[in-house]
């Protein structure tokens, strides 16, 4: 079985093949808390990457418009 690890290498979250029915309510709550934190971090990273993509696309569009205005081939 493989464990998920956090940034410091500590095991947490969900083990593949783990039987959730054997977990206590508190263990399940901690697992959910950990997974929600992971999701927030991933979502933040995704937004940062999407912003960088958008900036580069806008720059490319700006350059293409300039070429069209000057009558250059695209």
N, CA, C and O atoms as a Tripos MOL2 file, in Angstrom:
@<TRIPOS>MOLECULE
protein
  296   295    74     0     0
PROTEIN
NO_CHARGES

@<TRIPOS>ATOM
      1 N           0.8320   -1.1920    0.0000 N.3       1 UNK1
      2 CA          0.0000    0.0000    0.0000 C.3       1 UNK1
      3 C           0.8740    1.2520    0.0000 C.2       1 UNK1
      4 O           1.9570    1.2760    0.5840 O.2       1 UNK1
      5 N           0.3830    2.2750   -0.6600 N.am      2 UNK2
      6 CA          1.1000    3.5350   -0.7360 C.3       2 UNK2
      7 C           0.3710    4.5890    0.0770 C.2       2 UNK2
      8 O          -0.8480    4.7260   -0.0270 O.2       2 UNK2
      9 N           1.1070    5.3270    0.8800 N.am      3 UNK3
     10 CA          0.5210    6.3980    1.6800 C.3       3 UNK3
     11 C           0.7210    7.7210    0.9780 C.2       3 UNK3
     12 O           1.7230    7.9260    0.2920 O.2       3 UNK3
     13 N          -0.2240    8.6090    1.1480 N.am      4 UNK4
     14 CA         -0.0370    9.9930    0.7120 C.3       4 UNK4
     15 C           0.7670   10.6860    1.7940 C.2       4 UNK4
     16 O           0.5800   10.4160    2.9810 O.2       4 UNK4
     17 N           1.6520   11.5710    1.3960 N.am      5 UNK5
     18 CA          2.4590   12.2990    2.3720 C.3       5 UNK5
     19 C           2.2950   13.7850    2.1370 C.2       5 UNK5
     20 O           2.0850   14.2320    1.0090 O.2       5 UNK5
     21 N           2.3930   14.5430    3.2150 N.am      6 UNK6
     22 CA          2.3220   15.9920    3.0700 C.3       6 UNK6
     23 C           3.6910   16.5250    2.6680 C.2       6 UNK6
     24 O           4.6170   15.7500    2.4270 O.2       6 UNK6
     25 N           3.8220   17.8530    2.5960 N.am      7 UNK7
     26 CA          5.0600   18.4650    2.1210 C.3       7 UNK7
     27 C           6.2600   18.1080    2.9850 C.2       7 UNK7
     28 O           7.3850   18.0920    2.4850 O.2       7 UNK7
     29 N           6.0560   17.8220    4.2640 N.am      8 UNK8
     30 CA          7.1680   17.4790    5.1470 C.3       8 UNK8
     31 C           7.4530   15.9840    5.1410 C.2       8 UNK8
     32 O           8.3430   15.5230    5.8560 O.2       8 UNK8
     33 N           6.7060   15.2200    4.3400 N.am      9 UNK9
     34 CA          6.9280   13.7810    4.2460 C.3       9 UNK9
     35 C           6.1420   12.9700    5.2550 C.2       9 UNK9
     36 O           6.3030   11.7510    5.3250 O.2       9 UNK9
     37 N           5.2940   13.6200    6.0390 N.am     10 UNK10
     38 CA          4.4920   12.9010    7.0190 C.3      10 UNK10
     39 C           3.3250   12.1990    6.3480 C.2      10 UNK10
     40 O           2.6940   12.7460    5.4430 O.2      10 UNK10
     41 N           3.0450   10.9800    6.7980 N.am     11 UNK11
     42 CA          1.9050   10.2430    6.2600 C.3      11 UNK11
     43 C           0.6210   10.8750    6.7700 C.2      11 UNK11
     44 O           0.5170   11.2450    7.9400 O.2      11 UNK11
     45 N          -0.3420   10.9930    5.8890 N.am     12 UNK12
     46 CA         -1.6440   11.5100    6.2850 C.3      12 UNK12
     47 C          -2.6450   11.1770    5.2020 C.2      12 UNK12
     48 O          -2.2870   10.6720    4.1380 O.2      12 UNK12
     49 N          -3.8920   11.4630    5.4810 N.am     13 UNK13
     50 CA         -4.9020   11.2880    4.4570 C.3      13 UNK13
     51 C          -5.3480    9.8540    4.3180 C.2      13 UNK13
     52 O          -5.7600    9.2220    5.2910 O.2      13 UNK13
     53 N          -5.2650    9.3450    3.1160 N.am     14 UNK14
     54 CA         -5.8930    8.0840    2.7550 C.3      14 UNK14
     55 C          -4.8620    7.0940    2.2560 C.2      14 UNK14
     56 O          -4.0430    7.4280    1.4000 O.2      14 UNK14
     57 N          -4.8920    5.8730    2.7830 N.am     15 UNK15
     58 CA         -4.0670    4.7880    2.2570 C.3      15 UNK15
     59 C          -4.9170    3.9970    1.2770 C.2      15 UNK15
     60 O          -6.0790    3.6970    1.5520 O.2      15 UNK15
     61 N          -4.3360    3.6600    0.1380 N.am     16 UNK16
     62 CA         -5.0720    2.8420   -0.8090 C.3      16 UNK16
     63 C          -5.3750    1.5030   -0.1600 C.2      16 UNK16
     64 O          -4.5030    0.8940    0.4600 O.2      16 UNK16
     65 N          -6.5970    1.0490   -0.3020 N.am     17 UNK17
     66 CA         -7.0220   -0.2090    0.2930 C.3      17 UNK17
     67 C          -7.4880   -0.0650    1.7320 C.2      17 UNK17
     68 O          -7.8760   -1.0490    2.3610 O.2      17 UNK17
     69 N          -7.4540    1.1370    2.2510 N.am     18 UNK18
     70 CA         -7.8560    1.3940    3.6290 C.3      18 UNK18
     71 C          -9.3690    1.1980    3.7710 C.2      18 UNK18
     72 O         -10.1370    1.5740    2.8860 O.2      18 UNK18
     73 N          -9.7810    0.6150    4.8760 N.am     19 UNK19
     74 CA        -11.2050    0.3900    5.1270 C.3      19 UNK19
     75 C         -11.7300    1.5480    5.9740 C.2      19 UNK19
     76 O         -11.4390    1.6490    7.1660 O.2      19 UNK19
     77 N         -12.5020    2.4070    5.3380 N.am     20 UNK20
     78 CA        -13.0020    3.5910    6.0340 C.3      20 UNK20
     79 C         -13.9680    3.2290    7.1520 C.2      20 UNK20
     80 O         -14.0820    3.9620    8.1350 O.2      20 UNK20
     81 N         -14.6630    2.1100    7.0120 N.am     21 UNK21
     82 CA        -15.6010    1.6860    8.0410 C.3      21 UNK21
     83 C         -14.9350    1.3830    9.3680 C.2      21 UNK21
     84 O         -15.6020    1.3430   10.4020 O.2      21 UNK21
     85 N         -13.6310    1.1700    9.3530 N.am     22 UNK22
     86 CA        -12.8950    0.8790   10.5850 C.3      22 UNK22
     87 C         -12.3850    2.1450   11.2690 C.2      22 UNK22
     88 O         -11.8480    2.0720   12.3750 O.2      22 UNK22
     89 N         -12.5430    3.2880   10.6370 N.am     23 UNK23
     90 CA        -12.0580    4.5530   11.1960 C.3      23 UNK23
     91 C         -13.0680    5.1240   12.1830 C.2      23 UNK23
     92 O         -14.2760    4.9340   12.0430 O.2      23 UNK23
     93 N         -12.5450    5.8280   13.1860 N.am     24 UNK24
     94 CA        -13.4300    6.5270   14.1250 C.3      24 UNK24
     95 C         -13.9470    7.7940   13.4520 C.2      24 UNK24
     96 O         -13.4290    8.2190   12.4190 O.2      24 UNK24
     97 N         -14.9680    8.3840   14.0470 N.am     25 UNK25
     98 CA        -15.4890    9.6510   13.5240 C.3      25 UNK25
     99 C         -14.3910   10.7090   13.5090 C.2      25 UNK25
    100 O         -14.2590   11.4610   12.5430 O.2      25 UNK25
    101 N         -13.6060   10.7640   14.5770 N.am     26 UNK26
    102 CA        -12.5300   11.7600   14.6560 C.3      26 UNK26
    103 C         -11.4800   11.5290   13.5730 C.2      26 UNK26
    104 O         -10.9890   12.4860   12.9740 O.2      26 UNK26
    105 N         -11.1350   10.2720   13.3170 N.am     27 UNK27
    106 CA        -10.1630    9.9730   12.2590 C.3      27 UNK27
    107 C         -10.6970   10.4010   10.8980 C.2      27 UNK27
    108 O          -9.9620   10.9660   10.0870 O.2      27 UNK27
    109 N         -11.9710   10.1340   10.6490 N.am     28 UNK28
    110 CA        -12.5760   10.5410    9.3790 C.3      28 UNK28
    111 C         -12.6030   12.0600    9.2490 C.2      28 UNK28
    112 O         -12.3410   12.5990    8.1730 O.2      28 UNK28
    113 N         -12.9200   12.7510   10.3420 N.am     29 UNK29
    114 CA        -12.9340   14.2180   10.3110 C.3      29 UNK29
    115 C         -11.5420   14.7640   10.0180 C.2      29 UNK29
    116 O         -11.3980   15.7100    9.2440 O.2      29 UNK29
    117 N         -10.5190   14.1780   10.6290 N.am     30 UNK30
    118 CA         -9.1430   14.6160   10.3770 C.3      30 UNK30
    119 C          -8.7440   14.3500    8.9280 C.2      30 UNK30
    120 O          -8.0740   15.1710    8.3010 O.2      30 UNK30
    121 N          -9.1580   13.2030    8.4050 N.am     31 UNK31
    122 CA         -8.8630   12.8840    7.0060 C.3      31 UNK31
    123 C          -9.5110   13.9100    6.0860 C.2      31 UNK31
    124 O          -8.8810   14.3960    5.1480 O.2      31 UNK31
    125 N         -10.7630   14.2350    6.3570 N.am     32 UNK32
    126 CA        -11.4590   15.2350    5.5450 C.3      32 UNK32
    127 C         -10.7880   16.5940    5.6450 C.2      32 UNK32
    128 O         -10.6120   17.2790    4.6380 O.2      32 UNK32
    129 N         -10.4140   16.9830    6.8490 N.am     33 UNK33
    130 CA         -9.7340   18.2650    7.0580 C.3      33 UNK33
    131 C          -8.4520   18.3230    6.2280 C.2      33 UNK33
    132 O          -8.1600   19.3340    5.5890 O.2      33 UNK33
    133 N          -7.7060   17.2440    6.2450 N.am     34 UNK34
    134 CA         -6.4630   17.1670    5.4790 C.3      34 UNK34
    135 C          -6.7240   17.2390    3.9780 C.2      34 UNK34
    136 O          -6.0180   17.9380    3.2510 O.2      34 UNK34
    137 N          -7.7310   16.5210    3.5240 N.am     35 UNK35
    138 CA         -8.0520   16.5160    2.0900 C.3      35 UNK35
    139 C          -8.5610   17.8790    1.6290 C.2      35 UNK35
    140 O          -8.2270   18.3220    0.5300 O.2      35 UNK35
    141 N          -9.3560   18.5420    2.4490 N.am     36 UNK36
    142 CA         -9.8200   19.8870    2.0940 C.3      36 UNK36
    143 C          -8.6440   20.8580    2.0010 C.2      36 UNK36
    144 O          -8.6060   21.7100    1.1130 O.2      36 UNK36
    145 N          -7.6910   20.7290    2.9160 N.am     37 UNK37
    146 CA         -6.5010   21.5890    2.8650 C.3      37 UNK37
    147 C          -5.7170   21.3300    1.5820 C.2      37 UNK37
    148 O          -5.2590   22.2670    0.9280 O.2      37 UNK37
    149 N          -5.5640   20.0610    1.2260 N.am     38 UNK38
    150 CA         -4.8750   19.7150   -0.0240 C.3      38 UNK38
    151 C          -5.5970   20.3130   -1.2230 C.2      38 UNK38
    152 O          -4.9650   20.8430   -2.1360 O.2      38 UNK38
    153 N          -6.9250   20.2260   -1.2150 N.am     39 UNK39
    154 CA         -7.7170   20.7490   -2.3300 C.3      39 UNK39
    155 C          -7.5520   22.2580   -2.4520 C.2      39 UNK39
    156 O          -7.4440   22.7830   -3.5610 O.2      39 UNK39
    157 N          -7.5310   22.9580   -1.3240 N.am     40 UNK40
    158 CA         -7.3440   24.4160   -1.3550 C.3      40 UNK40
    159 C          -5.9890   24.7790   -1.9510 C.2      40 UNK40
    160 O          -5.8860   25.7130   -2.7470 O.2      40 UNK40
    161 N          -4.9520   24.0420   -1.5680 N.am     41 UNK41
    162 CA         -3.6120   24.3100   -2.1030 C.3      41 UNK41
    163 C          -3.5680   24.0670   -3.6070 C.2      41 UNK41
    164 O          -3.0060   24.8660   -4.3570 O.2      41 UNK41
    165 N          -4.1620   22.9620   -4.0420 N.am     42 UNK42
    166 CA         -4.1820   22.6590   -5.4740 C.3      42 UNK42
    167 C          -4.9810   23.6960   -6.2490 C.2      42 UNK42
    168 O          -4.5850   24.1040   -7.3410 O.2      42 UNK42
    169 N          -6.0940   24.1170   -5.6890 N.am     43 UNK43
    170 CA         -6.9300   25.1110   -6.3480 C.3      43 UNK43
    171 C          -6.1740   26.4280   -6.4970 C.2      43 UNK43
    172 O          -6.2560   27.0780   -7.5390 O.2      43 UNK43
    173 N          -5.4460   26.8170   -5.4670 N.am     44 UNK44
    174 CA         -4.6490   28.0410   -5.5160 C.3      44 UNK44
    175 C          -3.5800   27.9360   -6.6030 C.2      44 UNK44
    176 O          -3.3940   28.8660   -7.3880 O.2      44 UNK44
    177 N          -2.8870   26.8120   -6.6450 N.am     45 UNK45
    178 CA         -1.8620   26.6040   -7.6710 C.3      45 UNK45
    179 C          -2.4730   26.6530   -9.0700 C.2      45 UNK45
    180 O          -1.8890   27.2340   -9.9860 O.2      45 UNK45
    181 N          -3.6400   26.0480   -9.2340 N.am     46 UNK46
    182 CA         -4.3120   26.0550  -10.5280 C.3      46 UNK46
    183 C          -4.6410   27.4820  -10.9590 C.2      46 UNK46
    184 O          -4.4680   27.8380  -12.1240 O.2      46 UNK46
    185 N          -5.1160   28.2970  -10.0180 N.am     47 UNK47
    186 CA         -5.4380   29.6920  -10.3440 C.3      47 UNK47
    187 C          -4.1930   30.4760  -10.7340 C.2      47 UNK47
    188 O          -4.2350   31.2930  -11.6540 O.2      47 UNK47
    189 N          -3.0880   30.2340  -10.0420 N.am     48 UNK48
    190 CA         -1.8350   30.9080  -10.4060 C.3      48 UNK48
    191 C          -1.3900   30.5290  -11.8150 C.2      48 UNK48
    192 O          -1.0030   31.3890  -12.6060 O.2      48 UNK48
    193 N          -1.4490   29.2550  -12.1130 N.am     49 UNK49
    194 CA         -1.0450   28.7800  -13.4430 C.3      49 UNK49
    195 C          -1.9710   29.3480  -14.5080 C.2      49 UNK49
    196 O          -1.5100   29.7870  -15.5620 O.2      49 UNK49
    197 N          -3.2710   29.3430  -14.2410 N.am     50 UNK50
    198 CA         -4.2230   29.8780  -15.2110 C.3      50 UNK50
    199 C          -3.9630   31.3530  -15.4590 C.2      50 UNK50
    200 O          -4.0860   31.8180  -16.5920 O.2      50 UNK50
    201 N          -3.6090   32.0910  -14.4290 N.am     51 UNK51
    202 CA         -3.2730   33.5030  -14.5990 C.3      51 UNK51
    203 C          -2.0680   33.6860  -15.4980 C.2      51 UNK51
    204 O          -2.0600   34.5720  -16.3520 O.2      51 UNK51
    205 N          -1.0500   32.8590  -15.3170 N.am     52 UNK52
    206 CA          0.1400   32.9550  -16.1720 C.3      52 UNK52
    207 C          -0.1960   32.5950  -17.6130 C.2      52 UNK52
    208 O           0.3270   33.2070  -18.5440 O.2      52 UNK52
    209 N          -1.0640   31.6090  -17.8010 N.am     53 UNK53
    210 CA         -1.5030   31.2430  -19.1560 C.3      53 UNK53
    211 C          -2.2240   32.4250  -19.7950 C.2      53 UNK53
    212 O          -1.9450   32.7800  -20.9400 O.2      53 UNK53
    213 N          -3.1500   33.0310  -19.0600 N.am     54 UNK54
    214 CA         -3.9240   34.1610  -19.5890 C.3      54 UNK54
    215 C          -3.0240   35.3220  -20.0030 C.2      54 UNK54
    216 O          -3.2400   35.9300  -21.0510 O.2      54 UNK54
    217 N          -2.0160   35.6330  -19.1870 N.am     55 UNK55
    218 CA         -1.0940   36.7330  -19.5120 C.3      55 UNK55
    219 C          -0.3650   36.4500  -20.8210 C.2      55 UNK55
    220 O          -0.2310   37.3420  -21.6590 O.2      55 UNK55
    221 N           0.0980   35.2420  -21.0020 N.am     56 UNK56
    222 CA          0.8250   34.8920  -22.2250 C.3      56 UNK56
    223 C          -0.0830   34.8900  -23.4540 C.2      56 UNK56
    224 O           0.3290   35.3030  -24.5370 O.2      56 UNK56
    225 N          -1.3130   34.4260  -23.2800 N.am     57 UNK57
    226 CA         -2.2630   34.4630  -24.3940 C.3      57 UNK57
    227 C          -2.5650   35.8980  -24.7980 C.2      57 UNK57
    228 O          -2.6190   36.2190  -25.9850 O.2      57 UNK57
    229 N          -2.7620   36.7630  -23.8000 N.am     58 UNK58
    230 CA         -3.0380   38.1720  -24.0920 C.3      58 UNK58
    231 C          -1.8770   38.8130  -24.8330 C.2      58 UNK58
    232 O          -2.0920   39.6000  -25.7560 O.2      58 UNK58
    233 N          -0.6620   38.4920  -24.4480 N.am     59 UNK59
    234 CA          0.5130   39.0410  -25.1300 C.3      59 UNK59
    235 C           0.5710   38.5560  -26.5760 C.2      59 UNK59
    236 O           0.8810   39.3370  -27.4760 O.2      59 UNK59
    237 N           0.2830   37.3030  -26.8030 N.am     60 UNK60
    238 CA          0.2880   36.7680  -28.1640 C.3      60 UNK60
    239 C          -0.7820   37.4460  -29.0170 C.2      60 UNK60
    240 O          -0.5190   37.8060  -30.1650 O.2      60 UNK60
    241 N          -1.9740   37.6220  -28.4730 N.am     61 UNK61
    242 CA         -3.0500   38.3020  -29.1980 C.3      61 UNK61
    243 C          -2.6440   39.7370  -29.5160 C.2      61 UNK61
    244 O          -2.8800   40.2130  -30.6260 O.2      61 UNK61
    245 N          -2.0350   40.4320  -28.5540 N.am     62 UNK62
    246 CA         -1.5810   41.8040  -28.7720 C.3      62 UNK62
    247 C          -0.5940   41.8660  -29.9290 C.2      62 UNK62
    248 O          -0.6860   42.7460  -30.7850 O.2      62 UNK62
    249 N           0.3480   40.9330  -29.9520 N.am     63 UNK63
    250 CA          1.3500   40.9150  -31.0210 C.3      63 UNK63
    251 C           0.7210   40.6140  -32.3810 C.2      63 UNK63
    252 O           1.0830   41.2230  -33.3880 O.2      63 UNK63
    253 N          -0.2200   39.6740  -32.4050 N.am     64 UNK64
    254 CA         -0.8830   39.3430  -33.6680 C.3      64 UNK64
    255 C          -1.6890   40.5320  -34.1940 C.2      64 UNK64
    256 O          -1.6980   40.7920  -35.3970 O.2      64 UNK64
    257 N          -2.3630   41.2520  -33.2990 N.am     65 UNK65
    258 CA         -3.1160   42.4410  -33.7150 C.3      65 UNK65
    259 C          -2.1840   43.4930  -34.3060 C.2      65 UNK65
    260 O          -2.5150   44.1250  -35.3090 O.2      65 UNK65
    261 N          -1.0330   43.6810  -33.6930 N.am     66 UNK66
    262 CA         -0.0610   44.6440  -34.2160 C.3      66 UNK66
    263 C           0.4020   44.2430  -35.6180 C.2      66 UNK66
    264 O           0.5400   45.0940  -36.4970 O.2      66 UNK66
    265 N           0.6370   42.9670  -35.8210 N.am     67 UNK67
    266 CA          1.0620   42.4980  -37.1450 C.3      67 UNK67
    267 C          -0.0280   42.7640  -38.1790 C.2      67 UNK67
    268 O           0.2620   43.1960  -39.2950 O.2      67 UNK67
    269 N          -1.2780   42.5070  -37.8070 N.am     68 UNK68
    270 CA         -2.3910   42.7560  -38.7230 C.3      68 UNK68
    271 C          -2.4860   44.2380  -39.0670 C.2      68 UNK68
    272 O          -2.6890   44.5950  -40.2280 O.2      68 UNK68
    273 N          -2.3410   45.0970  -38.0660 N.am     69 UNK69
    274 CA         -2.4120   46.5440  -38.2920 C.3      69 UNK69
    275 C          -1.3020   47.0260  -39.2260 C.2      69 UNK69
    276 O          -1.4940   47.9750  -39.9870 O.2      69 UNK69
    277 N          -0.1560   46.3800  -39.1660 N.am     70 UNK70
    278 CA          0.9680   46.7610  -40.0300 C.3      70 UNK70
    279 C           0.9020   46.0590  -41.3870 C.2      70 UNK70
    280 O           1.7250   46.3140  -42.2670 O.2      70 UNK70
    281 N          -0.0830   45.1750  -41.5480 N.am     71 UNK71
    282 CA         -0.2360   44.4590  -42.8120 C.3      71 UNK71
    283 C           0.7350   43.3000  -42.9770 C.2      71 UNK71
    284 O           0.9500   42.8270  -44.0940 O.2      71 UNK71
    285 N           1.3160   42.8440  -41.8930 N.am     72 UNK72
    286 CA          2.2550   41.7250  -41.9490 C.3      72 UNK72
    287 C           1.5000   40.4020  -41.9910 C.2      72 UNK72
    288 O           0.3540   40.3000  -41.5530 O.2      72 UNK72
    289 N           2.1770   39.3950  -42.5320 N.am     73 UNK73
    290 CA          1.6020   38.0490  -42.5400 C.3      73 UNK73
    291 C           1.6260   37.4850  -41.1180 C.2      73 UNK73
    292 O           2.5330   37.7420  -40.3270 O.2      73 UNK73
    293 N           0.6150   36.7270  -40.8460 N.am     74 UNK74
    294 CA          0.5300   36.1140  -39.5120 C.3      74 UNK74
    295 C           1.0210   34.6860  -39.5770 C.2      74 UNK74
    296 O           1.0320   33.9910  -38.5620 O.2      74 UNK74
@<TRIPOS>BOND
     1     1     2 1
     2     2     3 1
     3     3     4 2
     4     3     5 am
     5     5     6 1
     6     6     7 1
     7     7     8 2
     8     7     9 am
     9     9    10 1
    10    10    11 1
    11    11    12 2
    12    11    13 am
    13    13    14 1
    14    14    15 1
    15    15    16 2
    16    15    17 am
    17    17    18 1
    18    18    19 1
    19    19    20 2
    20    19    21 am
    21    21    22 1
    22    22    23 1
    23    23    24 2
    24    23    25 am
    25    25    26 1
    26    26    27 1
    27    27    28 2
    28    27    29 am
    29    29    30 1
    30    30    31 1
    31    31    32 2
    32    31    33 am
    33    33    34 1
    34    34    35 1
    35    35    36 2
    36    35    37 am
    37    37    38 1
    38    38    39 1
    39    39    40 2
    40    39    41 am
    41    41    42 1
    42    42    43 1
    43    43    44 2
    44    43    45 am
    45    45    46 1
    46    46    47 1
    47    47    48 2
    48    47    49 am
    49    49    50 1
    50    50    51 1
    51    51    52 2
    52    51    53 am
    53    53    54 1
    54    54    55 1
    55    55    56 2
    56    55    57 am
    57    57    58 1
    58    58    59 1
    59    59    60 2
    60    59    61 am
    61    61    62 1
    62    62    63 1
    63    63    64 2
    64    63    65 am
    65    65    66 1
    66    66    67 1
    67    67    68 2
    68    67    69 am
    69    69    70 1
    70    70    71 1
    71    71    72 2
    72    71    73 am
    73    73    74 1
    74    74    75 1
    75    75    76 2
    76    75    77 am
    77    77    78 1
    78    78    79 1
    79    79    80 2
    80    79    81 am
    81    81    82 1
    82    82    83 1
    83    83    84 2
    84    83    85 am
    85    85    86 1
    86    86    87 1
    87    87    88 2
    88    87    89 am
    89    89    90 1
    90    90    91 1
    91    91    92 2
    92    91    93 am
    93    93    94 1
    94    94    95 1
    95    95    96 2
    96    95    97 am
    97    97    98 1
    98    98    99 1
    99    99   100 2
   100    99   101 am
   101   101   102 1
   102   102   103 1
   103   103   104 2
   104   103   105 am
   105   105   106 1
   106   106   107 1
   107   107   108 2
   108   107   109 am
   109   109   110 1
   110   110   111 1
   111   111   112 2
   112   111   113 am
   113   113   114 1
   114   114   115 1
   115   115   116 2
   116   115   117 am
   117   117   118 1
   118   118   119 1
   119   119   120 2
   120   119   121 am
   121   121   122 1
   122   122   123 1
   123   123   124 2
   124   123   125 am
   125   125   126 1
   126   126   127 1
   127   127   128 2
   128   127   129 am
   129   129   130 1
   130   130   131 1
   131   131   132 2
   132   131   133 am
   133   133   134 1
   134   134   135 1
   135   135   136 2
   136   135   137 am
   137   137   138 1
   138   138   139 1
   139   139   140 2
   140   139   141 am
   141   141   142 1
   142   142   143 1
   143   143   144 2
   144   143   145 am
   145   145   146 1
   146   146   147 1
   147   147   148 2
   148   147   149 am
   149   149   150 1
   150   150   151 1
   151   151   152 2
   152   151   153 am
   153   153   154 1
   154   154   155 1
   155   155   156 2
   156   155   157 am
   157   157   158 1
   158   158   159 1
   159   159   160 2
   160   159   161 am
   161   161   162 1
   162   162   163 1
   163   163   164 2
   164   163   165 am
   165   165   166 1
   166   166   167 1
   167   167   168 2
   168   167   169 am
   169   169   170 1
   170   170   171 1
   171   171   172 2
   172   171   173 am
   173   173   174 1
   174   174   175 1
   175   175   176 2
   176   175   177 am
   177   177   178 1
   178   178   179 1
   179   179   180 2
   180   179   181 am
   181   181   182 1
   182   182   183 1
   183   183   184 2
   184   183   185 am
   185   185   186 1
   186   186   187 1
   187   187   188 2
   188   187   189 am
   189   189   190 1
   190   190   191 1
   191   191   192 2
   192   191   193 am
   193   193   194 1
   194   194   195 1
   195   195   196 2
   196   195   197 am
   197   197   198 1
   198   198   199 1
   199   199   200 2
   200   199   201 am
   201   201   202 1
   202   202   203 1
   203   203   204 2
   204   203   205 am
   205   205   206 1
   206   206   207 1
   207   207   208 2
   208   207   209 am
   209   209   210 1
   210   210   211 1
   211   211   212 2
   212   211   213 am
   213   213   214 1
   214   214   215 1
   215   215   216 2
   216   215   217 am
   217   217   218 1
   218   218   219 1
   219   219   220 2
   220   219   221 am
   221   221   222 1
   222   222   223 1
   223   223   224 2
   224   223   225 am
   225   225   226 1
   226   226   227 1
   227   227   228 2
   228   227   229 am
   229   229   230 1
   230   230   231 1
   231   231   232 2
   232   231   233 am
   233   233   234 1
   234   234   235 1
   235   235   236 2
   236   235   237 am
   237   237   238 1
   238   238   239 1
   239   239   240 2
   240   239   241 am
   241   241   242 1
   242   242   243 1
   243   243   244 2
   244   243   245 am
   245   245   246 1
   246   246   247 1
   247   247   248 2
   248   247   249 am
   249   249   250 1
   250   250   251 1
   251   251   252 2
   252   251   253 am
   253   253   254 1
   254   254   255 1
   255   255   256 2
   256   255   257 am
   257   257   258 1
   258   258   259 1
   259   259   260 2
   260   259   261 am
   261   261   262 1
   262   262   263 1
   263   263   264 2
   264   263   265 am
   265   265   266 1
   266   266   267 1
   267   267   268 2
   268   267   269 am
   269   269   270 1
   270   270   271 1
   271   271   272 2
   272   271   273 am
   273   273   274 1
   274   274   275 1
   275   275   276 2
   276   275   277 am
   277   277   278 1
   278   278   279 1
   279   279   280 2
   280   279   281 am
   281   281   282 1
   282   282   283 1
   283   283   284 2
   284   283   285 am
   285   285   286 1
   286   286   287 1
   287   287   288 2
   288   287   289 am
   289   289   290 1
   290   290   291 1
   291   291   292 2
   292   291   293 am
   293   293   294 1
   294   294   295 1
   295   295   296 2
@<TRIPOS>SUBSTRUCTURE
     1 UNK1         2 RESIDUE 1 A UNK
     2 UNK2         6 RESIDUE 1 A UNK
     3 UNK3        10 RESIDUE 1 A UNK
     4 UNK4        14 RESIDUE 1 A UNK
     5 UNK5        18 RESIDUE 1 A UNK
     6 UNK6        22 RESIDUE 1 A UNK
     7 UNK7        26 RESIDUE 1 A UNK
     8 UNK8        30 RESIDUE 1 A UNK
     9 UNK9        34 RESIDUE 1 A UNK
    10 UNK10       38 RESIDUE 1 A UNK
    11 UNK11       42 RESIDUE 1 A UNK
    12 UNK12       46 RESIDUE 1 A UNK
    13 UNK13       50 RESIDUE 1 A UNK
    14 UNK14       54 RESIDUE 1 A UNK
    15 UNK15       58 RESIDUE 1 A UNK
    16 UNK16       62 RESIDUE 1 A UNK
    17 UNK17       66 RESIDUE 1 A UNK
    18 UNK18       70 RESIDUE 1 A UNK
    19 UNK19       74 RESIDUE 1 A UNK
    20 UNK20       78 RESIDUE 1 A UNK
    21 UNK21       82 RESIDUE 1 A UNK
    22 UNK22       86 RESIDUE 1 A UNK
    23 UNK23       90 RESIDUE 1 A UNK
    24 UNK24       94 RESIDUE 1 A UNK
    25 UNK25       98 RESIDUE 1 A UNK
    26 UNK26      102 RESIDUE 1 A UNK
    27 UNK27      106 RESIDUE 1 A UNK
    28 UNK28      110 RESIDUE 1 A UNK
    29 UNK29      114 RESIDUE 1 A UNK
    30 UNK30      118 RESIDUE 1 A UNK
    31 UNK31      122 RESIDUE 1 A UNK
    32 UNK32      126 RESIDUE 1 A UNK
    33 UNK33      130 RESIDUE 1 A UNK
    34 UNK34      134 RESIDUE 1 A UNK
    35 UNK35      138 RESIDUE 1 A UNK
    36 UNK36      142 RESIDUE 1 A UNK
    37 UNK37      146 RESIDUE 1 A UNK
    38 UNK38      150 RESIDUE 1 A UNK
    39 UNK39      154 RESIDUE 1 A UNK
    40 UNK40      158 RESIDUE 1 A UNK
    41 UNK41      162 RESIDUE 1 A UNK
    42 UNK42      166 RESIDUE 1 A UNK
    43 UNK43      170 RESIDUE 1 A UNK
    44 UNK44      174 RESIDUE 1 A UNK
    45 UNK45      178 RESIDUE 1 A UNK
    46 UNK46      182 RESIDUE 1 A UNK
    47 UNK47      186 RESIDUE 1 A UNK
    48 UNK48      190 RESIDUE 1 A UNK
    49 UNK49      194 RESIDUE 1 A UNK
    50 UNK50      198 RESIDUE 1 A UNK
    51 UNK51      202 RESIDUE 1 A UNK
    52 UNK52      206 RESIDUE 1 A UNK
    53 UNK53      210 RESIDUE 1 A UNK
    54 UNK54      214 RESIDUE 1 A UNK
    55 UNK55      218 RESIDUE 1 A UNK
    56 UNK56      222 RESIDUE 1 A UNK
    57 UNK57      226 RESIDUE 1 A UNK
    58 UNK58      230 RESIDUE 1 A UNK
    59 UNK59      234 RESIDUE 1 A UNK
    60 UNK60      238 RESIDUE 1 A UNK
    61 UNK61      242 RESIDUE 1 A UNK
    62 UNK62      246 RESIDUE 1 A UNK
    63 UNK63      250 RESIDUE 1 A UNK
    64 UNK64      254 RESIDUE 1 A UNK
    65 UNK65      258 RESIDUE 1 A UNK
    66 UNK66      262 RESIDUE 1 A UNK
    67 UNK67      266 RESIDUE 1 A UNK
    68 UNK68      270 RESIDUE 1 A UNK
    69 UNK69      274 RESIDUE 1 A UNK
    70 UNK70      278 RESIDUE 1 A UNK
    71 UNK71      282 RESIDUE 1 A UNK
    72 UNK72      286 RESIDUE 1 A UNK
    73 UNK73      290 RESIDUE 1 A UNK
    74 UNK74      294 RESIDUE 1 A UNK
